[in-house]
Amino acid sequence: MTTELPPEIAHFVDREDETAQVFAGLEEWTAPNRAFPVVLWGPAGLGRTELAHRIARTWYARTGGRVLTADLDRFRLRGRLDAGDVLGHLLNSLEVETLAARLDDRSRQFWRKTGDEPLILVLDNAKYDSEVAPLLPPSGTAVVILVSRGPLPDLADGTALEIALSSFPESVSLELLGLLVRDRRLAADPAAARELVRLCSGLPAALHAVGGWVRRNPLLPLSRLITELSTQFKEKGISEVESLWDETYTELRPEAALLYRLLAGVPDISLTREAAAALLGLGDEACDDALQELNRAGFLDLLHRENGRIRLPEWLGDHARRRARLDAADGELATAQLRFVRWVLHQSQLADRFAAGPRLTVADDVLEREEAPDALLENPEEATDPAVAEARKLRAARWLYEERHTLFACVRLAHARGWDEEAWQLSEPVWTFFLDHPHQTDVSEVFRTANESAVRAGNNIPAIVRTYSQLARSLWQSGRTDEAGDALRHAAAGARMLGDSVRDAKLRASVVEFRGTLSGVRGDWASAVQDFEESRDLHRAIPNPYGEMLLTYRLGEAHLKLGDPETAADLLSLAHATALTQGRARMTGRTGLALGQALCQVGRTAEARGFVEASLDAARGRKSDLGAAGALDVLARIADDEGNTGEAEEHRNAAEELRRRHGLA
């Protein structure tokens, strides 16, 4: 028995897992009178059709049954599928001599012909569940493989096996390129080979295009080919699939096409549904509809969609930017980006206030954006149950962690666009994130960018002082103490120009505190004590109870470093009690950990354990791995002092594993 399958392509790699899924599902299929439907979906260029044909060939080799194929795009008239025409094609393939005239009769004719034999039917370019339903054979031994841009969730009442195809990883891409191009240049220059693969973004169609380019230019060095290919792909796209992507794009409704173009304007980050709505600016319902349409078109990143975030697949970003050059209205992207940046600023200010409580800030609150829904954050101060309030604080802190890359990207974007007010204001919520995650590698660059915006704006001395101070701390925590000292000198110079307001007084006290902390980093704890005492006196004079508590904590830490644990324990006990009374969750954890260390040094280990365990719980709640590691270190020392060597080893191993996650062990 023959098949309708085209000749097999010369080189096919990977997709073993997807193939195994299909045959495992077929073995479990028990419906006697309904075909087993499989949906292979994703945008053009991923090798969907080739995979469908490969599965069909494997099925044919195992069963010897009929293989039927139809490209549904060949049977569309003005965008609508002529199901009767498709059935006629399939019946002709089944060697039927006379076709029924009416669609219903032709459907029954197809069902009678396919109801009692094994067959596999490959339907390419399926768009909707409804257009496929009349084409399904009534046989439990039949398989229907549907090749689609997007999912078909309503097919066969949700019993279909849906497989979303993804791009190839680097190793598979290199394997395919090596098969397509047997060229000594690839082996002689593996770095260039990897760069060629990177240009293809794991897209099989792009790898085939690159392979042909390399074969057609046997004498040119790979470095020149890479430059030419990079320009070609960026400016003109991959010719093998560009027309297919264009066709999909032109079928989108205006709102979905707009969102597609705008998503390409926020590269390298994924977005929540609410953030996408802010970018689009047409309300959450319009955004939901647009996202649904982009998803059906295969124009969203599947991995990020599954965990509630969306982005364009890498290989479609350049296509979206090309479409923007052709179709975007004047100012379309800039308007959307500014709206998005301001929405992120508003959301992050909420998260900052909910997570950290009232604290020193110099930015005004940004009003709620009407074009998009707020993130799902609730005010802890409105909760009557302390446990609920604490859970809300932790959720806000987690939001800052989850959205850190969005925050960083918005600082860079605002600075590049000249939106200096938004750029430096975003550094305030970044600061709250940074206190929990001090070794995030991008933070120094983010604070430097925010500071450059504040200086460039030039009209807000408190912003300049604040951003120099933020930059200084991020620098000394990465070991760049000389640069940190320079930044603090700029902050101190600005502090001398501040006014007499309460906020300005807090800023002056903060700069003195930072100076003391830098002295401590340099090992000069005696100078640190002097600066901390001066800063605490400044806070008392305002008065600022939170600042006074914070500096009492700093003094306790300094006395620990000076080998005076008794004084440290007294200071830290006061700071911890005050933080607890003020409802400062982060400071309660930090002061509790430091107090636990001091109590250990004066021999009160049993008392210390409770403070440190509470600090560990708080760090875990904030997802602060390094904060948790510090608490585990202290618990290990407590366990050693109590003779529990097994427990101590367990704590040390856990702390090392947390640091290893961040490359610090």
VEXDREN-2710 file (C-alpha; in Angstrom, 1 decimal):
% VEXDREN-2710
k/r/px/py/pz
1/MET/0.0/0.0/0.0
2/THR/1.4/3.4/-0.9
3/THR/1.3/6.6/1.1
4/GLU/0.7/10.3/0.1
5/LEU/3.8/11.4/2.1
6/PRO/6.4/13.4/0.3
7/PRO/10.0/12.2/0.2
8/GLU/11.8/12.3/3.6
9/ILE/14.0/15.2/4.2
10/ALA/17.7/14.4/4.2
11/HIS/18.5/15.3/7.7
12/PHE/16.0/15.1/10.6
13/VAL/17.3/15.5/14.2
14/ASP/15.8/15.4/17.7
15/ARG/12.0/15.3/18.5
16/GLU/12.3/11.8/19.9
17/ASP/10.4/12.9/23.1
18/GLU/7.5/14.3/21.0
19/THR/7.4/11.1/18.9
20/ALA/7.4/8.9/22.0
21/GLN/4.5/11.0/23.4
22/VAL/2.4/10.3/20.3
23/PHE/2.9/6.5/20.4
24/ALA/2.5/6.3/24.1
25/GLY/-0.8/8.1/23.8
26/LEU/-1.9/5.9/21.0
27/GLU/-1.3/2.8/23.1
28/GLU/-3.5/4.2/25.8
29/TRP/-6.3/5.2/23.4
30/THR/-9.4/3.2/24.1
31/ALA/-12.2/5.0/22.3
32/PRO/-13.5/2.4/19.7
33/ASN/-15.2/4.8/17.4
34/ARG/-13.2/7.9/17.5
35/ALA/-9.8/8.7/16.0
36/PHE/-6.9/9.6/18.3
37/PRO/-6.2/13.4/17.6
38/VAL/-2.7/14.8/18.0
39/VAL/-2.0/18.6/17.6
40/LEU/1.6/19.6/16.8
41/TRP/1.6/23.4/17.2
42/GLY/3.9/26.4/17.1
43/PRO/4.9/29.1/14.7
44/ALA/6.3/28.4/11.2
45/GLY/9.9/27.3/11.0
46/LEU/9.9/24.8/13.8
47/GLY/9.6/21.8/11.6
48/ARG/6.0/20.9/12.5
49/THR/5.1/19.4/9.2
50/GLU/8.3/17.4/8.9
51/LEU/7.7/15.9/12.4
52/ALA/4.1/15.0/11.4
53/HIS/5.4/13.3/8.3
54/ARG/8.0/11.4/10.3
55/ILE/5.5/10.2/12.8
56/ALA/3.3/9.1/9.9
57/ARG/6.1/7.2/8.3
58/THR/6.9/5.4/11.6
59/TRP/3.2/4.5/12.0
60/TYR/3.0/3.2/8.4
61/ALA/6.1/1.1/9.0
62/ARG/4.6/-0.5/12.1
63/THR/1.0/-1.0/10.8
64/GLY/1.1/-0.9/7.0
65/GLY/-2.2/1.1/7.2
66/ARG/-3.2/4.0/4.9
67/VAL/-1.6/7.4/5.2
68/LEU/-3.7/10.4/4.0
69/THR/-2.5/14.0/3.9
70/ALA/-4.1/17.3/3.2
71/ASP/-2.8/20.9/3.4
72/LEU/-5.9/22.8/4.5
73/ASP/-4.6/26.1/3.2
74/ARG/-5.1/24.7/-0.4
75/PHE/-8.8/24.4/0.3
76/ARG/-9.5/27.9/1.6
77/LEU/-11.6/30.4/-0.3
78/ARG/-11.3/33.9/1.0
79/GLY/-10.0/32.6/4.3
80/ARG/-12.7/30.0/4.9
81/LEU/-12.1/26.3/4.6
82/ASP/-14.2/24.3/2.1
83/ALA/-14.7/21.2/4.1
84/GLY/-16.5/19.4/1.3
85/ASP/-13.5/20.0/-1.0
86/VAL/-11.2/18.5/1.6
87/LEU/-13.5/15.5/2.0
88/GLY/-13.5/15.1/-1.8
89/HIS/-9.7/15.1/-1.8
90/LEU/-9.5/12.5/0.9
91/LEU/-12.2/10.3/-0.7
92/ASN/-10.3/10.4/-4.0
93/SER/-7.2/9.3/-2.1
94/LEU/-9.3/6.4/-0.8
95/GLU/-10.1/5.5/-4.5
96/VAL/-13.8/6.4/-4.3
97/GLU/-15.1/6.7/-7.8
98/THR/-18.2/8.9/-7.2
99/LEU/-18.4/11.7/-4.7
100/ALA/-21.7/12.6/-2.9
101/ALA/-22.8/16.1/-3.9
102/ARG/-24.0/17.5/-0.6
103/LEU/-21.6/18.1/2.3
104/ASP/-23.6/16.0/4.8
105/ASP/-23.7/13.1/2.4
106/ARG/-20.0/13.4/1.6
107/SER/-19.2/13.4/5.4
108/ARG/-21.2/10.1/5.8
109/GLN/-19.4/8.7/2.8
110/PHE/-16.1/9.5/4.4
111/TRP/-17.1/8.0/7.7
112/ARG/-18.3/4.8/6.1
113/LYS/-15.0/4.5/4.2
114/THR/-12.8/5.1/7.2
115/GLY/-14.8/3.5/10.0
116/ASP/-13.3/0.0/10.0
117/GLU/-9.6/0.3/9.1
118/PRO/-6.4/1.7/10.6
119/LEU/-5.2/4.9/9.0
120/ILE/-3.3/8.0/9.8
121/LEU/-4.5/11.4/8.5
122/VAL/-2.1/14.4/8.5
123/LEU/-3.9/17.7/8.2
124/ASP/-1.5/20.6/7.8
125/ASN/-2.3/24.3/8.6
126/ALA/-5.3/23.6/10.8
127/LYS/-6.6/26.8/12.2
128/TYR/-9.8/26.1/14.2
129/ASP/-11.3/23.2/16.0
130/SER/-14.6/23.6/14.2
131/GLU/-13.1/23.2/10.7
132/VAL/-11.3/20.0/11.7
133/ALA/-14.2/18.2/13.4
134/PRO/-16.0/17.0/10.2
135/LEU/-12.7/15.5/9.0
136/LEU/-12.1/13.1/11.9
137/PRO/-12.5/9.4/11.0
138/PRO/-14.9/7.3/13.3
139/SER/-12.3/4.7/14.0
140/GLY/-10.5/3.9/17.2
141/THR/-7.5/2.6/15.2
142/ALA/-7.1/5.9/13.3
143/VAL/-4.7/8.7/14.2
144/VAL/-5.2/12.3/13.1
145/ILE/-2.2/14.6/13.2
146/LEU/-3.1/18.2/13.1
147/VAL/-0.3/20.7/12.3
148/SER/-1.3/24.2/13.6
149/ARG/0.1/27.5/14.5
150/GLY/-1.6/27.5/17.9
151/PRO/-3.4/25.1/20.2
152/LEU/-6.8/23.7/19.4
153/PRO/-8.2/23.3/22.9
154/ASP/-11.8/22.3/22.0
155/LEU/-10.9/19.5/19.7
156/ALA/-12.5/16.1/20.6
157/ASP/-13.7/17.5/23.9
158/GLY/-10.2/18.1/25.2
159/THR/-9.1/14.5/24.6
160/ALA/-6.5/15.5/22.0
161/LEU/-2.8/15.2/22.7
162/GLU/-1.4/18.7/22.3
163/ILE/2.3/19.0/21.8
164/ALA/3.8/22.5/21.7
165/LEU/7.0/22.5/19.7
166/SER/10.0/24.5/21.0
167/SER/13.2/25.6/19.4
168/PHE/16.3/23.4/19.4
169/PRO/18.9/23.7/22.1
170/GLU/22.4/24.6/21.1
171/SER/23.7/21.0/21.0
172/VAL/20.9/19.8/18.7
173/SER/21.3/22.9/16.5
174/LEU/25.0/22.2/16.1
175/GLU/24.2/18.6/15.3
176/LEU/21.8/19.6/12.5
177/LEU/24.2/22.3/11.1
178/GLY/27.0/19.7/11.1
179/LEU/24.8/17.4/9.0
180/LEU/23.7/20.1/6.6
181/VAL/27.2/21.5/6.1
182/ARG/30.1/19.1/6.1
183/ASP/32.7/21.9/6.1
184/ARG/36.1/22.0/7.7
185/ARG/35.5/25.6/8.6
186/LEU/33.0/24.6/11.3
187/ALA/35.4/22.1/12.9
188/ALA/38.3/24.6/12.7
189/ASP/36.3/27.4/14.3
190/PRO/33.9/26.0/16.9
191/ALA/33.2/29.5/18.3
192/ALA/32.0/30.7/14.8
193/ALA/29.9/27.5/14.5
194/ARG/28.2/28.4/17.8
195/GLU/27.7/32.0/16.6
196/LEU/26.0/30.7/13.5
197/VAL/23.7/28.5/15.6
198/ARG/23.0/31.5/17.9
199/LEU/21.8/33.5/14.9
200/CYS/19.3/30.7/14.1
201/SER/17.7/30.8/17.6
202/GLY/17.2/27.0/17.5
203/LEU/14.9/27.4/14.5
204/PRO/15.2/24.4/12.0
205/ALA/14.2/26.6/9.0
206/ALA/16.9/29.1/9.9
207/LEU/19.5/26.3/10.3
208/HIS/18.6/25.0/6.8
209/ALA/18.9/28.6/5.4
210/VAL/22.3/29.0/7.1
211/GLY/23.5/25.6/5.9
212/GLY/22.7/26.6/2.3
213/TRP/24.4/30.0/2.7
214/VAL/27.6/28.3/4.0
215/ARG/27.6/25.7/1.2
216/ARG/27.1/28.4/-1.5
217/ASN/30.1/30.4/-0.1
218/PRO/32.9/27.8/0.4
219/LEU/35.7/30.3/0.2
220/LEU/34.5/33.0/2.5
221/PRO/35.7/33.1/6.2
222/LEU/32.9/32.3/8.6
223/SER/33.4/35.7/10.3
224/ARG/32.2/37.4/7.2
225/LEU/29.3/35.0/6.7
226/ILE/28.2/35.6/10.2
227/THR/28.2/39.4/9.7
228/GLU/26.2/39.1/6.4
229/LEU/23.7/36.6/7.9
230/SER/23.2/38.7/11.0
231/THR/22.2/41.6/8.8
232/GLN/20.1/39.5/6.5
233/PHE/18.1/37.9/9.4
234/LYS/17.6/41.2/11.2
235/GLU/16.6/43.3/8.2
236/LYS/14.8/40.8/5.9
237/GLY/14.1/37.8/8.0
238/ILE/14.4/34.1/7.1
239/SER/13.0/33.9/3.5
240/GLU/11.8/30.3/4.1
241/VAL/9.3/31.4/6.7
242/GLU/9.0/35.2/6.5
243/SER/6.0/35.0/4.1
244/LEU/4.2/32.5/6.4
245/TRP/4.8/34.8/9.5
246/ASP/3.5/37.8/7.4
247/GLU/0.4/35.8/6.5
248/THR/-0.3/35.0/10.1
249/TYR/0.3/38.6/11.2
250/THR/-2.0/40.1/8.6
251/GLU/-4.8/37.8/9.8
252/LEU/-4.6/39.3/13.3
253/ARG/-7.1/41.8/14.5
254/PRO/-5.7/45.3/15.0
255/GLU/-5.4/45.0/18.8
256/ALA/-3.5/41.7/18.6
257/ALA/-1.2/43.0/15.8
258/LEU/-0.5/46.1/17.9
259/LEU/0.4/44.0/21.0
260/TYR/2.6/41.9/18.8
261/ARG/4.6/44.9/17.7
262/LEU/4.7/46.4/21.2
263/LEU/6.0/43.2/22.8
264/ALA/9.1/43.4/20.5
265/GLY/9.7/46.8/22.2
266/VAL/10.4/45.2/25.6
267/PRO/13.1/42.7/24.7
268/ASP/14.8/40.3/27.1
269/ILE/12.0/40.2/29.7
270/SER/8.8/38.3/30.0
271/LEU/5.6/40.0/31.1
272/THR/2.6/39.2/33.4
273/ARG/-0.9/39.6/32.0
274/GLU/-1.3/42.9/33.9
275/ALA/2.0/44.2/32.5
276/ALA/1.0/43.3/28.9
277/ALA/-2.3/45.2/29.5
278/ALA/-0.3/48.2/30.6
279/LEU/1.8/48.0/27.5
280/LEU/-1.2/47.7/25.2
281/GLY/-3.1/50.5/27.0
282/LEU/-6.6/49.3/25.9
283/GLY/-7.8/47.7/29.1
284/ASP/-7.5/44.2/30.5
285/GLU/-10.3/42.6/28.5
286/ALA/-8.9/43.9/25.2
287/CYS/-5.5/42.6/26.3
288/ASP/-6.9/39.2/27.2
289/ASP/-8.5/38.9/23.8
290/ALA/-5.2/40.0/22.0
291/LEU/-3.2/37.5/24.1
292/GLN/-5.6/34.7/23.2
293/GLU/-5.3/35.5/19.5
294/LEU/-1.5/35.7/19.6
295/ASN/-1.5/32.4/21.5
296/ARG/-3.7/30.8/18.8
297/ALA/-1.4/32.1/16.1
298/GLY/1.6/30.5/17.8
299/PHE/3.1/34.0/18.5
300/LEU/3.8/33.6/22.2
301/ASP/6.6/31.9/24.1
302/LEU/5.1/28.7/25.4
303/LEU/7.4/28.2/28.4
304/HIS/6.7/31.6/29.8
305/ARG/3.0/31.3/29.1
306/GLU/2.8/28.2/31.2
307/ASN/3.9/29.9/34.4
308/GLY/1.7/32.9/33.9
309/ARG/4.2/35.1/31.9
310/ILE/4.3/35.8/28.2
311/ARG/6.9/37.0/25.7
312/LEU/7.6/36.7/22.0
313/PRO/9.7/33.7/21.0
314/GLU/13.2/35.0/20.2
315/TRP/13.0/34.3/16.5
316/LEU/9.8/36.3/16.2
317/GLY/11.1/39.4/17.9
318/ASP/12.9/40.6/14.8
319/HIS/9.8/39.9/12.7
320/ALA/7.7/41.9/15.0
321/ARG/10.2/44.8/14.8
322/ARG/10.2/44.6/11.0
323/ARG/6.4/44.8/11.0
324/ALA/6.6/47.8/13.3
325/ARG/8.8/49.6/10.9
326/LEU/6.2/49.0/8.2
327/ASP/2.9/49.4/10.1
328/ALA/3.5/51.3/13.4
329/ALA/1.9/54.8/13.8
330/ASP/4.1/57.7/14.6
331/GLY/5.1/57.5/18.3
332/GLU/3.3/54.2/18.8
333/LEU/6.2/52.4/20.6
334/ALA/7.4/55.4/22.6
335/THR/3.9/56.1/23.9
336/ALA/3.4/52.5/24.9
337/GLN/6.8/52.2/26.5
338/LEU/6.3/55.3/28.7
339/ARG/2.8/54.0/29.7
340/PHE/4.5/50.7/30.6
341/VAL/7.3/52.2/32.6
342/ARG/5.0/54.4/34.6
343/TRP/2.7/51.4/35.3
344/VAL/5.7/49.4/36.5
345/LEU/6.8/52.3/38.7
346/HIS/3.3/52.5/40.3
347/GLN/3.2/48.7/40.9
348/SER/6.7/48.6/42.3
349/GLN/6.0/51.6/44.6
350/LEU/3.0/49.6/46.0
351/ALA/5.1/46.5/46.5
352/ASP/7.9/48.5/48.1
353/ARG/5.5/50.1/50.6
354/PHE/3.7/46.9/51.3
355/ALA/6.9/44.9/51.8
356/ALA/9.1/47.4/53.7
357/GLY/6.5/49.6/55.3
358/PRO/7.0/53.4/55.6
359/ARG/10.7/54.3/55.0
360/LEU/12.9/57.0/53.6
361/THR/12.0/57.7/50.0
362/VAL/12.4/60.8/47.9
363/ALA/10.1/59.9/45.0
364/ASP/6.5/61.0/44.8
365/ASP/3.9/58.3/44.5
366/VAL/2.8/57.7/40.9
367/LEU/-0.9/57.5/40.4
368/GLU/-2.7/54.3/39.3
369/ARG/-2.8/53.8/35.6
370/GLU/-6.3/53.5/34.3
371/GLU/-5.3/51.6/31.2
372/ALA/-4.3/48.4/33.0
373/PRO/-5.2/46.4/36.2
374/ASP/-3.0/46.5/39.2
375/ALA/-0.9/43.5/40.2
376/LEU/-2.6/41.3/42.7
377/LEU/-1.0/42.9/45.8
378/GLU/-2.9/43.8/49.0
379/ASN/-2.1/46.4/51.7
380/PRO/-0.9/44.7/54.9
381/GLU/-2.2/47.7/56.9
382/GLU/-5.7/46.9/55.9
383/ALA/-5.5/43.4/57.4
384/THR/-6.9/42.8/60.9
385/ASP/-5.2/39.4/61.3
386/PRO/-1.4/39.7/61.9
387/ALA/-0.7/36.5/60.0
388/VAL/-2.6/37.8/57.0
389/ALA/-0.7/41.1/57.2
390/GLU/2.6/39.3/57.3
391/ALA/1.6/37.1/54.3
392/ARG/0.8/40.2/52.3
393/LYS/4.2/41.7/53.1
394/LEU/5.9/38.5/52.0
395/ARG/3.8/38.5/48.8
396/ALA/4.9/42.0/48.0
397/ALA/8.5/41.1/48.6
398/ARG/8.1/38.1/46.3
399/TRP/6.6/40.4/43.6
400/LEU/9.7/42.5/43.7
401/TYR/11.8/39.4/43.3
402/GLU/9.8/38.0/40.5
403/GLU/9.7/41.3/38.7
404/ARG/13.3/42.3/39.2
405/HIS/14.3/41.9/35.6
406/THR/11.3/44.0/34.6
407/LEU/12.4/46.7/37.1
408/PHE/16.0/46.6/35.8
409/ALA/14.8/46.8/32.2
410/CYS/12.6/49.8/32.9
411/VAL/15.4/51.7/34.5
412/ARG/17.5/51.1/31.4
413/LEU/14.7/51.9/29.0
414/ALA/13.7/55.1/30.9
415/HIS/17.3/56.3/30.9
416/ALA/17.8/55.5/27.2
417/ARG/14.6/57.4/26.3
418/GLY/15.5/60.4/28.5
419/TRP/12.7/59.8/31.0
420/ASP/15.0/60.7/33.9
421/GLU/12.4/61.2/36.5
422/GLU/11.0/57.7/36.0
423/ALA/14.5/56.2/35.8
424/TRP/15.7/57.4/39.2
425/GLN/12.3/56.9/40.9
426/LEU/12.4/53.2/39.9
427/SER/15.6/52.9/41.9
428/GLU/13.6/53.2/45.2
429/PRO/11.8/49.8/44.8
430/VAL/15.0/48.3/43.4
431/TRP/16.6/49.3/46.7
432/THR/14.1/47.3/48.7
433/PHE/14.7/44.3/46.5
434/PHE/18.5/44.8/46.8
435/LEU/18.3/44.7/50.7
436/ASP/17.1/41.1/50.4
437/HIS/19.3/40.1/47.5
438/PRO/22.5/42.1/47.9
439/HIS/24.6/40.0/45.5
440/GLN/22.4/40.4/42.4
441/THR/25.0/41.1/39.7
442/ASP/23.0/43.7/37.7
443/VAL/22.2/46.0/40.6
444/SER/25.3/48.2/40.6
445/GLU/24.7/48.9/36.9
446/VAL/21.0/49.7/37.6
447/PHE/21.8/52.1/40.4
448/ARG/24.5/53.8/38.3
449/THR/22.0/54.3/35.5
450/ALA/19.5/55.7/37.9
451/ASN/22.1/58.0/39.4
452/GLU/23.1/59.2/36.0
453/SER/19.5/60.1/35.3
454/ALA/19.1/61.9/38.5
455/VAL/22.3/63.9/37.8
456/ARG/21.2/64.6/34.2
457/ALA/17.8/65.9/35.4
458/GLY/19.7/68.2/37.7
459/ASN/16.6/69.6/39.4
460/ASN/16.3/67.3/42.4
461/ILE/19.1/67.4/45.0
462/PRO/17.5/64.7/47.3
463/ALA/17.3/62.3/44.3
464/ILE/21.0/62.9/43.5
465/VAL/22.0/62.3/47.1
466/ARG/19.8/59.2/47.4
467/THR/21.0/57.6/44.2
468/TYR/24.7/58.3/45.0
469/SER/24.1/56.5/48.3
470/GLN/22.4/53.6/46.7
471/LEU/25.2/53.2/44.2
472/ALA/27.8/53.4/46.9
473/ARG/26.3/50.5/48.9
474/SER/26.0/48.3/45.8
475/LEU/29.6/49.1/44.9
476/TRP/31.1/48.2/48.3
477/GLN/29.1/45.0/48.5
478/SER/30.8/44.0/45.3
479/GLY/34.2/44.8/46.7
480/ARG/34.7/48.1/44.9
481/THR/35.3/50.2/48.0
482/ASP/37.3/53.0/46.4
483/GLU/34.5/53.7/43.9
484/ALA/32.0/53.5/46.7
485/GLY/34.0/56.1/48.6
486/ASP/33.9/58.4/45.6
487/ALA/30.1/58.0/45.3
488/LEU/29.6/58.8/49.0
489/ARG/31.7/62.0/48.7
490/HIS/29.3/63.1/46.0
491/ALA/26.4/62.2/48.2
492/ALA/27.9/64.2/51.1
493/ALA/28.5/67.2/48.9
494/GLY/24.8/67.1/47.8
495/ALA/23.7/66.6/51.4
496/ARG/25.2/69.9/52.4
497/MET/22.8/71.6/49.9
498/LEU/19.7/70.0/51.3
499/GLY/17.0/72.0/53.0
500/ASP/15.4/71.9/56.5
501/SER/12.5/69.4/55.8
502/VAL/12.1/66.2/57.7
503/ARG/13.0/64.2/54.6
504/ASP/16.1/66.2/54.0
505/ALA/17.2/65.7/57.6
506/LYS/16.7/61.9/57.2
507/LEU/18.8/62.0/54.1
508/ARG/21.7/63.8/55.9
509/ALA/21.5/61.2/58.6
510/SER/21.4/58.4/56.0
511/VAL/24.6/59.7/54.3
512/VAL/26.4/59.6/57.7
513/GLU/25.2/56.1/58.3
514/PHE/26.5/55.0/54.8
515/ARG/29.8/56.5/55.6
516/GLY/30.0/54.5/58.8
517/THR/29.0/51.3/57.0
518/LEU/31.8/51.8/54.4
519/SER/34.2/52.3/57.3
520/GLY/33.1/49.0/58.7
521/VAL/33.5/47.3/55.3
522/ARG/37.1/48.6/55.3
523/GLY/37.6/47.2/58.8
524/ASP/37.7/50.5/60.7
525/TRP/34.9/49.7/63.2
526/ALA/36.0/52.4/65.6
527/SER/35.2/55.1/63.0
528/ALA/32.0/53.2/62.1
529/VAL/30.8/53.5/65.7
530/GLN/31.4/57.2/65.7
531/ASP/29.5/57.7/62.5
532/PHE/26.6/55.5/63.7
533/GLU/26.3/57.4/66.9
534/GLU/26.3/60.7/65.0
535/SER/23.6/59.4/62.6
536/ARG/21.5/58.1/65.5
537/ASP/21.6/61.5/67.2
538/LEU/20.5/63.1/63.9
539/HIS/17.5/60.7/63.8
540/ARG/16.6/61.4/67.4
541/ALA/16.6/65.1/66.7
542/ILE/14.1/64.8/63.8
543/PRO/12.6/62.6/65.5
544/ASN/12.6/59.5/63.4
545/PRO/12.0/56.3/65.5
546/TYR/12.7/54.0/62.6
547/GLY/16.0/55.6/61.9
548/GLU/16.9/55.5/65.5
549/MET/16.1/51.8/65.6
550/LEU/18.1/51.1/62.5
551/LEU/21.2/52.9/63.9
552/THR/20.9/51.1/67.2
553/TYR/21.1/47.9/65.2
554/ARG/24.1/49.2/63.3
555/LEU/25.8/50.1/66.5
556/GLY/25.1/46.6/67.9
557/GLU/26.7/45.1/64.8
558/ALA/29.8/47.4/65.1
559/HIS/30.3/46.4/68.8
560/LEU/30.1/42.7/67.8
561/LYS/33.0/43.4/65.4
562/LEU/34.9/45.2/68.0
563/GLY/34.7/42.1/70.3
564/ASP/32.2/43.6/72.8
565/PRO/29.3/41.1/72.6
566/GLU/27.8/42.3/75.9
567/THR/27.2/45.8/74.7
568/ALA/26.2/44.5/71.3
569/ALA/23.5/42.2/72.9
570/ASP/22.0/45.1/74.8
571/LEU/21.9/47.3/71.7
572/LEU/20.5/44.6/69.5
573/SER/17.9/43.5/72.0
574/LEU/16.6/47.1/72.0
575/ALA/16.7/47.3/68.2
576/HIS/14.9/43.9/67.9
577/ALA/12.2/44.8/70.3
578/THR/11.6/48.2/68.6
579/ALA/11.5/46.6/65.1
580/LEU/9.0/44.1/66.3
581/THR/6.8/46.9/67.9
582/GLN/7.0/48.9/64.7
583/GLY/6.0/45.9/62.6
584/ARG/9.2/46.0/60.5
585/ALA/9.4/42.4/59.3
586/ARG/12.7/42.7/57.5
587/MET/14.4/44.5/60.3
588/THR/12.9/42.1/62.8
589/GLY/14.6/39.3/61.0
590/ARG/17.9/41.1/60.6
591/THR/18.1/42.3/64.2
592/GLY/17.0/38.9/65.4
593/LEU/19.9/37.2/63.5
594/ALA/22.4/39.7/64.8
595/LEU/21.0/39.4/68.4
596/GLY/21.3/35.6/68.1
597/GLN/25.0/36.0/67.2
598/ALA/25.7/38.3/70.1
599/LEU/23.9/35.9/72.5
600/CYS/25.9/33.0/71.3
601/GLN/29.1/34.9/72.0
602/VAL/28.1/35.6/75.6
603/GLY/27.1/31.9/76.1
604/ARG/23.3/32.3/75.9
605/THR/22.9/29.8/73.1
606/ALA/19.5/28.4/74.1
607/GLU/18.1/31.9/74.0
608/ALA/19.8/32.7/70.7
609/ARG/18.2/29.8/68.9
610/GLY/14.7/31.2/68.9
611/PHE/15.8/34.5/67.4
612/VAL/17.9/32.9/64.7
613/GLU/15.2/30.4/63.7
614/ALA/12.7/33.2/63.4
615/SER/15.1/35.1/61.2
616/LEU/15.6/32.0/59.0
617/ASP/11.8/31.7/58.5
618/ALA/11.6/35.3/57.6
619/ALA/14.4/35.0/55.1
620/ARG/12.8/32.0/53.5
621/GLY/9.5/33.8/53.3
622/ARG/11.2/36.7/51.4
623/LYS/13.1/34.1/49.2
624/SER/16.3/35.6/50.3
625/ASP/18.8/32.7/49.9
626/LEU/21.7/34.6/51.2
627/GLY/19.8/35.8/54.3
628/ALA/18.8/32.2/54.9
629/ALA/22.4/31.1/54.5
630/GLY/23.5/33.6/57.2
631/ALA/20.9/32.3/59.6
632/LEU/21.9/28.7/58.9
633/ASP/25.6/29.6/59.7
634/VAL/24.6/30.9/63.1
635/LEU/22.4/27.8/63.8
636/ALA/25.3/25.6/62.9
637/ARG/27.4/27.4/65.5
638/ILE/24.6/27.0/68.1
639/ALA/24.4/23.3/67.3
640/ASP/28.1/22.9/67.8
641/ASP/28.0/24.7/71.1
642/GLU/25.2/22.4/72.2
643/GLY/27.1/19.3/71.0
644/ASN/24.8/18.5/68.2
645/THR/27.4/17.9/65.5
646/GLY/25.0/16.2/63.1
647/GLU/22.6/19.1/63.1
648/ALA/25.5/21.5/62.7
649/GLU/26.7/19.7/59.6
650/GLU/23.2/19.7/58.2
651/HIS/22.9/23.5/58.6
652/ARG/26.3/24.1/57.1
653/ASN/25.5/21.9/54.0
654/ALA/22.2/23.7/53.5
655/ALA/24.0/27.1/53.8
656/GLU/26.6/26.0/51.3
657/GLU/24.0/24.8/48.8
658/LEU/22.2/28.2/49.0
659/ARG/25.4/30.1/48.3
660/ARG/26.3/27.6/45.5
661/ARG/23.1/28.7/43.8
662/HIS/24.5/32.2/43.5
663/GLY/28.1/31.1/42.6
664/LEU/29.4/32.0/46.1
665/ALA/30.5/28.6/47.2
END
